[in-house]
């Protein structure tokens, strides 16, 4: 038995022992050992895993509180990390940059790209590009300027590194904070699109800032040219991976579990392949996600979509919580590491300076569009110009989050030449200050600002009515043109179903005068009929449960019927909640 166990262990450990021979030059065993000598087996032992699991339970509990009191979940994450840092005698867990980026970036970026409309993204490409590249670079340099002149001992390379880390706003944070506020959909698209693409420009600036820290300098024009090359190549690799996975999903996979599994593997494959050639893994993941999201109707069944969306929501929540658990485990040690060099007053002052610089740069960027909307508004947005109030919301919504935190955690403890990275703890601290201030101060005050600016909440009722009506009319037209030879009873039944849908649509809550009259109450036929169907589903469930408890029915058949009821209830509750 002992011999068998030894053979199995040696077999499983072989890839790790030969890790340095892997074909991916970005991930090398010898780099991990030389740069991170502190990372020992104890750092990832069972005790620390148990602590992380317990802390994730705490994050989940905070999430329950946020749902109960409608508190933005992104704010909950950063506050959870702050609270964890006050818990005494917690271990310090260090991860290599490769592990941090590989663990967090691909799934988080892929999920955000998947939920972004390609058509909306393309229609707003100009403002997204200007914000994601221009604003990120301007933020990087101006924040570096503030850090260089306001923080003693910080050189230009370290200052640029600070600016690069805190420059990109976070897609998850923006979505979490702005959800349910009734903002203009165009503004939401620009915010989410900016948060997708700016990760690439921010992380490229981060990469060259790290090179500058190690080597002492870098050539600007070469960095700019290299940025173009790695961006274009990264997008090309991402689209290629997207097309391959499109073919795999459509032709070879017809199982919800396999579909969901492949959706998890795809972003990692795209990221690893691009990074192995030293191209942009971030843009590769984003382009793969946008492409497959556009093709999703052709490659997934309804069962695959329901399963994948449910599983992904859980995984993304855990990953976001895990980032701030890790920073919470490091934050106390980070502060202790810099407390001997800086006083508490100085640390608070430096954190406030960098946070204020990040916020002000964003408003400086949009100031021309607010003052001269007809000139600069068209330059930024094209034909559909946003007014000054919406641009103010855009400036206020520049929340930083997981990407900045992952980049800060990914900084090496020791540089390539063997020198200790002396300002690492200070940069992690400043990054957390920026995230805390933008999420808590700006995020929590955003609803107040919307009320103060008297921005009318944007209603999706009219657009929903138009889309539903087009679908119903197309269905009725198909019945009349292609199903006329059906049995009369069958034809009348299927036709009446869609006629009822059409009648219910006329009772939907729409803007005053949409039908030439007053607004019709939504609490009429549409909601009453949906509520009645939900009540009847509950009756079916009770009957099914009785059969399950009595053991008088086949379990497989019971589960199948239960799944059908789940699908129907999901659809009905979506209708009920949207109205």
C-alpha positions in Angstrom: 0.0 0.0 0.0 2.8 2.4 0.9 4.6 1.6 -2.4 1.5 2.3 -4.4 0.9 5.6 -2.6 4.5 6.7 -3.3 4.2 5.8 -7.0 0.9 7.8 -7.2 2.5 10.8 -5.4 5.6 10.8 -7.7 3.3 10.5 -10.7 1.2 13.4 -9.7 4.2 15.5 -8.7 6.1 14.9 -12.0 4.6 18.0 -13.8 5.6 20.2 -10.9 9.1 18.8 -10.7 9.5 19.4 -14.4 7.7 22.7 -14.4 10.7 24.6 -15.8 10.5 22.6 -19.0 6.9 23.7 -19.8 6.5 25.5 -23.2 5.2 28.7 -21.6 8.1 31.1 -21.0 5.9 33.4 -18.9 5.5 30.7 -16.2 8.9 29.3 -15.1 9.7 27.4 -12.0 13.1 28.9 -11.5 11.6 32.5 -11.6 9.1 31.5 -8.9 11.8 30.2 -6.6 14.3 33.0 -7.2 11.8 35.9 -6.8 9.7 34.5 -4.0 11.9 32.7 -1.5 9.4 33.5 1.3 6.7 31.3 -0.3 7.1 28.1 1.5 4.9 25.0 1.8 3.5 26.4 5.1 2.2 29.5 3.2 -0.3 27.3 1.4 -0.9 24.6 4.1 -4.2 23.2 5.3 -4.4 25.6 8.2 -4.3 28.6 6.0 -6.7 27.1 3.5 -9.1 26.6 6.5 -8.7 30.2 7.5 -9.4 31.4 4.0 -12.6 29.3 3.9 -13.7 30.7 7.2 -13.0 34.3 6.0 -15.0 33.6 2.8 -17.9 32.6 5.1 -17.5 36.0 6.7 -17.6 37.7 3.2 -20.7 35.7 2.3 -22.3 36.8 5.6 -21.5 40.4 4.7 -23.1 39.7 1.3 -26.3 38.6 3.0 -26.3 41.9 4.9 -25.8 43.9 1.7 -28.7 42.1 0.1 -30.9 42.7 3.1 -30.1 46.4 3.2 -29.5 46.9 -0.5 -25.8 47.8 0.1 -23.5 47.7 -3.0 -21.7 44.4 -2.9 -18.4 45.9 -4.1 -18.3 48.2 -1.1 -19.0 45.1 1.1 -15.9 43.4 -0.4 -13.5 46.2 0.3 -14.9 46.7 3.8 -14.5 43.0 4.4 -10.9 43.2 3.5 -10.5 46.1 5.9 -12.1 44.3 8.8 -10.0 41.2 8.1 -6.9 43.2 8.5 -7.9 44.0 12.1 -8.2 40.3 13.1 -5.1 39.5 15.2 -2.7 36.6 14.5 -3.8 35.8 11.0 -1.1 34.4 8.7 0.6 36.2 5.9 -0.1 34.5 2.6 2.0 35.5 -0.4 1.2 34.5 -4.0 3.4 34.8 -7.0 2.4 37.4 -9.7 1.7 34.5 -12.2 -0.7 32.9 -9.7 -2.5 36.1 -8.9 -3.0 37.2 -12.5 -3.9 33.7 -13.7 -6.3 32.9 -10.9 -8.3 36.2 -11.0 -8.0 38.1 -14.2 -9.2 35.6 -16.9 -12.5 34.6 -15.2 -13.3 38.1 -14.0 -12.6 39.8 -17.4 -14.3 37.0 -19.3 -17.5 37.3 -17.2 -17.6 41.1 -17.8 -17.0 40.7 -21.5 -19.7 38.0 -21.8 -22.3 40.4 -20.3 -21.4 43.2 -22.6 -23.3 43.7 -25.9 -21.0 43.6 -28.9 -23.4 46.0 -30.8 -23.4 48.5 -28.0 -19.7 48.2 -27.5 -19.1 48.8 -31.3 -21.5 51.7 -31.4 -19.6 53.4 -28.5 -16.1 52.5 -29.6 -14.9 56.1 -29.7 -15.7 57.1 -26.1 -14.7 53.7 -24.8 -11.4 53.9 -26.6 -10.7 57.4 -25.5 -11.5 56.6 -21.9 -9.8 53.2 -21.9 -6.6 54.3 -23.4 -6.3 58.1 -23.3 -7.8 58.5 -19.8 -5.8 55.6 -18.4 -2.5 57.0 -19.7 -3.3 60.5 -18.5 -4.3 59.2 -15.1 -1.0 57.1 -14.9 1.2 60.1 -15.6 -0.7 62.7 -13.5 -1.0 60.3 -10.5 2.8 59.5 -10.9 3.4 63.3 -10.9 1.5 63.6 -7.6 3.3 60.6 -6.0 6.8 61.8 -7.1 6.5 65.3 -5.7 4.4 64.5 -2.6 5.9 61.3 -1.3 9.5 61.4 -0.2 11.7 58.6 -1.5 9.5 57.7 -4.4 11.4 57.8 -7.8 9.9 58.1 -11.2 9.7 54.4 -11.9 7.8 53.7 -8.6 5.6 56.7 -9.2 4.7 55.4 -12.6 4.0 52.0 -11.1 1.5 53.6 -8.6 -0.2 55.5 -11.4 -0.5 52.4 -13.6 -2.0 50.2 -10.9 -4.7 52.7 -9.8 -5.5 54.0 -13.3 -8.1 51.5 -14.6 -11.6 51.6 -13.1 -13.1 48.2 -12.4 -16.0 46.6 -14.5 -17.4 44.6 -11.5 -17.3 47.7 -9.2 -19.0 49.9 -11.8 -21.7 47.4 -12.5 -22.3 46.8 -8.8 -22.5 50.4 -7.9 -24.6 51.7 -10.9 -27.1 48.7 -11.0 -30.7 49.8 -10.4 -30.0 53.5 -10.5 -31.8 54.0 -13.8 -28.8 55.6 -15.6 -28.8 56.2 -19.4 -28.0 52.8 -21.1 -25.4 54.6 -23.3 -23.6 55.8 -20.2 -23.7 52.3 -18.7 -22.3 50.9 -21.9 -19.4 53.4 -21.9 -18.6 52.7 -18.3 -18.6 48.9 -18.7 -16.7 49.1 -22.0 -14.1 51.4 -20.5 -13.6 49.0 -17.6 -13.1 46.1 -20.0 -10.5 47.7 -22.3 -8.7 49.9 -19.8 -7.4 46.8 -18.0 -5.3 46.1 -21.0 -3.8 49.6 -21.3 -3.4 49.8 -17.5 -1.7 46.5 -17.2 0.7 47.2 -20.1 1.7 50.5 -18.4 2.1 48.4 -15.2 4.4 46.0 -17.0 6.7 48.7 -18.3 6.7 50.5 -15.0 7.9 47.3 -13.4 10.6 47.1 -16.0 11.6 50.7 -15.2 11.7 49.8 -11.5 14.0 46.9 -12.2 16.2 48.4 -14.9 16.0 52.0 -13.9 14.7 53.3 -17.2 12.9 52.4 -20.5 12.5 53.9 -23.9 9.1 55.5 -24.4 8.7 55.1 -28.2 9.6 51.4 -28.0 7.1 50.9 -25.2 4.4 52.6 -27.3 5.2 50.5 -30.4 5.3 47.3 -28.3 1.9 48.2 -26.9 0.3 48.3 -30.3 1.9 45.0 -31.3 0.9 43.1 -28.2 -2.6 44.6 -28.2 -3.3 43.6 -31.9 -1.8 40.2 -31.5 -3.7 39.6 -28.2 -7.0 40.5 -29.9 -6.1 38.2 -32.9 -5.4 35.2 -30.5 -8.5 35.9 -28.5 -10.7 35.8 -31.7 -9.0 32.7 -32.9 -9.6 30.9 -29.6 -13.2 32.2 -29.6 -13.8 30.7 -33.1 -12.3 27.4 -32.1 -14.5 27.2 -29.0 -17.5 28.2 -31.1 -17.0 25.2 -33.4 -16.4 22.9 -30.4 -19.6 24.0 -28.6 -21.7 23.9 -31.7 -20.6 20.7 -33.3 -19.2 18.5 -30.6 -20.8 19.4 -27.3 -24.5 19.0 -26.4 -24.4 18.6 -22.6 -25.0 21.5 -20.1 -22.2 20.2 -17.7 -19.6 20.1 -20.5 -20.7 23.4 -21.9 -20.3 25.1 -18.5 -17.0 23.4 -17.9 -15.6 24.6 -21.2 -16.8 28.2 -20.4 -14.4 28.0 -17.4 -11.5 26.6 -19.4 -11.8 29.0 -22.3 -10.6 32.3 -20.7 -7.6 30.5 -19.1 -6.7 29.0 -22.5 -7.0 32.4 -24.2 -5.0 34.1 -21.5 -2.2 31.5 -21.3 -1.8 31.2 -25.1 -1.4 35.0 -25.5 0.9 35.4 -22.5 3.1 32.5 -23.7 4.0 34.6 -26.8 4.3 37.8 -24.5 1.1 39.3 -26.0 -1.8 40.8 -24.1 -3.6 38.0 -22.3 -6.2 40.6 -21.0 -7.3 41.7 -24.5 -7.3 38.1 -25.7 -9.7 37.1 -22.9 -11.9 40.2 -23.6 -12.1 39.5 -27.4 -12.8 35.8 -26.8 -15.6 36.8 -24.4 -17.2 39.3 -26.7 -17.1 36.9 -29.7 -18.6 34.0 -27.9 -21.2 36.2 -26.2 -22.3 37.4 -29.6 -22.6 33.8 -30.8 -24.1 32.4 -27.6 -27.6 31.9 -29.1 -26.2 29.5 -31.6 -24.0 27.4 -29.4 -25.8 26.9 -26.1 -29.1 25.2 -25.2 -31.5 26.8 -22.6 -30.2 24.3 -20.1 -26.6 25.2 -20.7 -27.3 28.9 -20.3 -29.3 28.5 -17.1 -26.5 26.3 -15.6 -23.6 28.4 -16.8 -25.1 31.7 -15.6 -25.9 30.3 -12.2 -22.5 28.7 -11.7 -20.6 31.8 -13.0 -22.4 34.1 -10.7 -21.2 32.0 -7.7 -17.7 31.7 -8.9 -17.3 35.4 -9.7 -18.7 36.3 -6.3 -16.2 34.0 -4.6 -13.2 35.3 -6.6 -14.0 38.9 -5.8 -14.4 38.0 -2.2 -11.2 36.0 -2.2 -9.2 39.0 -3.6 -10.1 41.1 -0.7 -9.6 38.3 1.8 -6.1 38.0 0.5 -5.5 41.8 0.8 -7.0 41.7 4.3 -4.5 39.0 5.2 -1.7 41.2 4.0 -2.8 44.7 4.9 -1.8 44.6 8.5 1.6 43.3 7.6 1.9 45.9 4.9 1.1 48.7 7.3 3.5 47.3 9.9 6.2 47.1 7.2 5.9 50.8 6.4 5.1 52.2 9.9 8.7 52.4 10.8 9.4 54.6 7.8 6.2 56.7 7.9 4.0 58.0 10.7 0.3 57.4 10.8 -0.4 61.0 9.8 1.9 60.7 6.8 0.3 57.5 5.7 -3.2 59.0 5.9 -1.9 62.1 4.0 -0.3 60.1 1.2 -3.3 57.9 0.8 -5.6 61.0 0.6 -3.3 62.7 -2.0 -3.2 59.7 -4.3 -6.9 59.1 -4.0 -7.7 62.7 -4.6 -5.4 62.8 -7.6 -7.2 59.7 -9.1 -10.6 61.3 -8.7 -9.6 64.8 -9.9 -7.9 63.5 -13.1 -11.2 61.9 -14.2 -13.1 65.1 -13.8 -10.4 67.1 -15.6 -10.7 64.7 -18.5 -14.5 65.3 -18.9 -14.4 69.0 -18.0 -14.4 70.1 -21.7 -17.4 68.0 -22.5 -19.3 69.6 -19.6 -18.4 73.1 -20.5 -18.6 72.9 -24.3 -20.8 69.9 -25.0 -21.5 70.7 -28.6 -17.8 70.7 -29.5 -16.1 68.2 -27.1 -19.2 66.1 -26.5 -19.3 65.2 -30.2 -15.6 64.6 -30.1 -16.0 62.1 -27.3 -19.3 60.5 -28.1 -20.2 61.2 -31.8 -23.8 62.0 -32.7 -25.5 60.9 -29.4 -24.1 63.6 -27.1 -24.5 63.1 -23.4 -25.4 66.2 -21.3 -23.4 67.7 -18.5 -25.3 65.8 -15.8 -24.5 62.4 -17.4 -20.8 63.4 -17.8 -20.7 64.3 -14.1 -22.0 60.8 -13.3 -19.3 59.4 -15.6 -16.7 61.2 -13.6 -18.2 60.1 -10.3 -18.4 56.5 -11.3 -14.7 55.8 -11.7 -14.5 53.2 -9.0 -11.4 51.0 -8.6 -11.6 47.4 -7.6 -10.3 43.9 -8.1 -8.0 44.5 -11.1 -6.0 47.2 -9.3 -5.8 45.0 -6.2 -4.7 42.0 -8.1 -2.0 44.1 -9.8 -0.8 45.4 -6.5 -0.6 41.9 -5.0 1.2 40.7 -8.1 4.2 43.0 -7.5 7.4 41.0 -6.9 8.9 40.9 -3.4 12.4 40.9 -5.0 13.4 42.4 -8.3 15.1 40.5 -11.1 18.5 41.7 -10.1 18.0 40.4 -6.6 17.3 43.7 -4.9 14.4 43.8 -2.4 11.4 45.9 -3.7 11.5 48.4 -0.9 8.4 50.4 -1.8 6.1 47.3 -2.4 4.2 47.6 0.9 3.7 51.3 0.5 2.3 50.8 -3.1 -0.1 48.1 -1.8 -1.3 50.4 1.0 -1.9 53.3 -1.5 -3.8 51.0 -3.8 -6.1 49.9 -1.0 -6.6 53.6 0.0 -7.7 54.4 -3.6 -10.1 51.5 -3.8 -11.5 52.3 -0.4 -12.1 56.0 -1.2 -13.5 55.5 -4.7 -15.8 52.6 -3.7 -17.0 53.9 -0.3 -17.0 57.7 -0.8 -17.9 57.9 -4.5 -19.9 54.7 -4.7 -22.2 55.3 -1.7 -22.8 58.9 -2.6 -23.7 58.2 -6.3 -27.5 57.7 -5.6 -27.4 61.0 -3.7 -25.7 62.8 -6.6 -28.2 61.4 -9.1 -31.1 62.9 -7.0 -29.2 66.2 -6.6 -28.7 66.5 -10.3 -32.4 65.7 -10.8 -31.7 63.0 -13.4 -34.9 61.2 -14.3 -34.5 57.4 -14.0 -34.3 55.8 -17.4 -37.2 53.4 -17.9 -36.7 50.3 -20.0 -40.5 49.8 -20.3 -40.9 51.3 -23.7 -37.9 49.3 -25.2 -39.2 46.1 -23.5 -42.6 46.7 -25.0 -41.2 47.1 -28.5 -39.1 44.0 -28.3 -41.8 41.8 -26.8 -44.3 43.1 -29.4 -42.0 42.3 -32.3 -41.4 38.8 -31.0 -45.1 38.2 -30.5 -46.1 39.7 -33.9 -43.5 37.5 -35.7 -44.8 34.4 -33.9 -48.4 35.2 -34.9 -47.4 35.9 -38.5 -45.6 32.6 -38.6 -48.7 30.8 -37.4 -50.9 32.4 -40.0 -48.5 31.8 -42.9 -47.2 28.3 -42.1 -49.6 26.5 -39.8 -52.9 27.1 -41.5 -53.3 23.4 -42.3 -53.2 22.3 -38.7 -56.1 20.8 -36.9 -58.6 23.6 -36.0 -58.5 22.9 -32.3 -54.7 22.8 -32.2 -54.4 25.9 -34.4 -56.8 27.9 -32.2 -55.0 26.8 -29.0 -51.5 27.9 -30.2 -52.8 31.1 -31.7 -54.8 32.1 -28.6 -51.6 31.7 -26.6 -49.9 34.4 -28.5 -53.0 36.6 -28.8 -53.2 36.5 -25.0 -49.5 37.6 -24.8 -50.3 40.5 -27.2 -53.3 41.6 -25.1 -51.2 41.4 -21.9 -48.6 43.6 -23.5 -51.1 46.4 -23.9 -51.5 46.5 -20.1 -47.8 47.1 -19.5 -46.6 50.2 -17.7 -45.5 52.6 -20.5 -44.9 56.4 -20.7 -47.9 58.6 -20.6 -49.6 58.9 -24.0 -47.8 55.9 -25.6 -51.1 54.5 -26.8 -52.8 57.9 -27.1 -54.2 57.8 -23.6 -53.3 57.6 -20.0 -50.8 55.2 -18.5 -52.3 51.8 -17.8 -51.5 50.3 -14.4 -49.1 47.4 -14.5 -51.0 45.8 -11.6 -53.7 44.6 -14.0 -54.0 41.7 -16.4 -50.2 41.1 -16.9 -49.2 40.9 -13.3 -52.3 39.2 -12.1 -52.0 36.5 -14.7 -48.3 36.0 -13.9 -49.0 35.8 -10.2 -51.7 33.3 -10.8 -49.3 31.1 -12.8 -46.7 31.3 -10.0 -49.4 30.3 -7.4 -50.3 27.3 -9.6 -46.7 26.3 -9.9 -46.5 26.2 -6.1 -49.5 23.8 -6.0 -47.7 21.6 -8.5 -44.6 21.6 -6.4 -46.5 20.6 -3.2 -48.0 17.7 -5.1 -44.6 16.7 -6.4 -43.1 17.0 -2.9 -45.8 14.7 -1.5 -44.9 12.0 -4.1 -41.3 12.4 -3.3 -41.8 12.0 0.5 -44.1 9.0 0.1 -41.6 7.3 -2.2 -44.4 6.4 -4.6 -42.8 7.8 -7.7 -39.5 7.3 -9.6 -36.8 9.8 -8.4 -35.5 10.5 -11.9 -38.9 11.4 -13.2 -39.5 13.6 -10.2 -36.3 15.5 -10.8 -37.1 16.0 -14.4 -40.5 17.5 -13.7 -39.0 19.6 -10.9 -36.4 21.0 -13.4 -39.2 21.9 -15.8 -41.0 23.8 -13.0 -37.8 25.6 -12.1 -37.4 26.8 -15.7 -41.0 27.9 -15.8 -40.8 29.7 -12.5 -37.5 31.4 -13.6 -39.3 32.8 -16.7 -42.4 33.9 -14.8 -40.4 35.6 -12.0 -38.4 37.5 -14.6 -41.6 38.8 -16.1 -43.1 39.7 -12.7 -40.0 41.5 -11.4 -39.5 43.5 -14.7 -43.0 44.8 -14.4 
